[in-house]
Amino acid sequence: MSEQIFGIHGAALELRSKRMGVLASNIANAATPGYKARDIDFAAALNARLSAGNDGRNSGADDMAHMVYKVPTMASLDGNTVELGREQVAFAENAMAYSATLSFVQGKVNMLTRALKGE
C-alpha cells in the first residue's frame, strides 16, 4: 500500500538511511588500523527492491548483498582504507539526497492530509 502512495521514495529513503549509517561508520573508523571502508551500491540495491515489488521477497538483509568494499586511491600503511575527505563528501551528498527524498515524502503526506480533510 505504501509503495502505491509513495512510489520509489519510500524505498529510497530507507536505503539512504542505511547508507548514511555505513558512511558514518567509515568516518568513525578513519583511524582504526586495518578497517576496510564499505558502501552500499545504492542504484543496485534500489533496483533490487523495486524489482522485488510487493510480494515480500525483499527484506533489509537483501540490501546488505549490495554492500561493497571501497578501493582506496592511496592505501594506508596500517591497512585502513578509509579516505576521510572522500567519506565526508559522500556522507554530505547522501544527506542532501536523503533530505530531498524526505521532502518528496512530506509533500505526499501533506497532499493526502489535505485530501482527507476535503480541502
PyMOL commands that set and color helices and strands:
alter all, ss='L'
color gray80, all
select helices_A, chain A and resi 2-6+8-28+42-52+60-66+84-117
alter helices_A, ss='H'
color red, helices_A
select strands_A, chain A and resi 38-40+67-69
alter strands_A, ss='S'
color yellow, strands_A
deselect
rebuild
show_as cartoon
